Amino acid sequence: MQIEQQPALTREEEWKYAERTMAWYGWGSPIGLGFGLLALGISAVLVRMAVMGF
């Protein structure tokens, strides 16, 4: 079994892939949006428990 060697990336290609990777994280990404919604839901439950009790 032989492993294929891939050519080195150019600076433009490196930047393109780095930019895509950075775009995956943050509030606009699925991960960031899911985390934000989860935090909002937990906050709402905690506020309700503080006001109304268990």
Backbone hydrogen bonds in HBPLUS format (Angstrom, degrees):
<---DONOR---> <-ACCEPTOR-->    atom                        ^
c    i                          cat <-CA-CA->   ^        H-A-AA   ^      H-
h    n   atom  resd res      DA  || num        DHA   H-A  angle D-A-AA Bond
n    s   type  num  typ     dist DA aas  dist angle  dist       angle   num
A0014-GLU N   A0010-THR O   2.92 MM   4  6.17 162.1  1.95 154.3 159.5     1
A0015-TRP N   A0011-ARG O   2.97 MM   4  6.16 159.5  2.02 146.3 151.5     2
A0016-LYS N   A0012-GLU O   2.94 MM   4  6.14 153.5  2.01 144.1 151.7     3
A0017-TYR N   A0013-GLU O   3.02 MM   4  6.27 165.6  2.04 155.1 157.1     4
A0018-ALA N   A0014-GLU O   2.91 MM   4  6.04 154.9  1.97 147.2 155.2     5
A0019-GLU N   A0015-TRP O   2.80 MM   4  5.89 155.6  1.86 146.9 153.6     6
A0020-ARG N   A0016-LYS O   3.06 MM   4  6.31 153.1  2.13 142.7 149.8     7
A0021-THR N   A0017-TYR O   2.99 MM   4  6.18 154.6  2.05 143.4 150.3     8
A0022-MET N   A0018-ALA O   2.94 MM   4  6.19 159.7  1.98 149.9 155.0     9
A0023-ALA N   A0019-GLU O   2.95 MM   4  6.09 143.4  2.08 141.3 151.5    10
A0024-TRP N   A0021-THR O   3.21 MM   3  5.38 143.1  2.35 100.1 110.1    11
A0029-SER N   A0026-GLY O   3.33 MM   3  5.67 159.5  2.37 108.6 114.5    12
A0033-LEU N   A0029-SER O   2.84 MM   4  5.88 163.6  1.86 154.3 159.6    13
A0034-GLY N   A0030-PRO O   2.98 MM   4  5.93 156.6  2.03 135.5 142.3    14
A0035-PHE N   A0031-ILE O   2.96 MM   4  6.16 159.9  2.00 149.3 154.9    15
A0036-GLY N   A0032-GLY O   2.87 MM   4  6.05 156.7  1.93 146.0 152.8    16
A0037-LEU N   A0033-LEU O   2.91 MM   4  6.14 161.4  1.95 151.7 156.0    17
A0038-LEU N   A0034-GLY O   2.96 MM   4  6.08 156.7  2.01 145.9 152.7    18
A0039-ALA N   A0035-PHE O   2.92 MM   4  6.10 160.5  1.96 149.3 154.5    19
A0040-LEU N   A0036-GLY O   2.92 MM   4  6.11 153.5  1.99 144.9 152.6    20
A0041-GLY N   A0037-LEU O   2.94 MM   4  6.15 157.3  1.99 147.0 152.6    21
A0042-ILE N   A0038-LEU O   2.96 MM   4  6.19 163.2  1.99 152.3 156.7    22
A0043-SER N   A0039-ALA O   2.93 MM   4  6.04 156.6  1.99 144.4 151.3    23
A0044-ALA N   A0040-LEU O   2.98 MM   4  6.19 154.3  2.05 144.5 151.4    24
A0045-VAL N   A0041-GLY O   3.04 MM   4  6.32 157.0  2.09 148.8 154.5    25
A0046-LEU N   A0042-ILE O   2.95 MM   4  6.19 160.9  1.99 150.8 156.0    26
A0047-VAL N   A0043-SER O   2.91 MM   4  6.11 158.4  1.96 151.6 157.3    27
A0048-ARG N   A0044-ALA O   2.97 MM   4  6.15 160.3  2.01 145.6 151.3    28
A0049-MET N   A0045-VAL O   2.90 MM   4  6.14 158.2  1.95 149.2 155.2    29
A0050-ALA N   A0046-LEU O   2.93 MM   4  6.12 149.0  2.03 142.2 150.8    30
A0051-VAL N   A0047-VAL O   2.98 MM   4  6.19 150.1  2.07 149.2 156.8    31
A0052-MET N   A0048-ARG O   2.78 MM   4  5.75 169.6  1.79 158.4 161.2    32
A0053-GLY N   A0049-MET O   2.85 MM   4  4.56 135.0  2.06 115.6 126.6    33
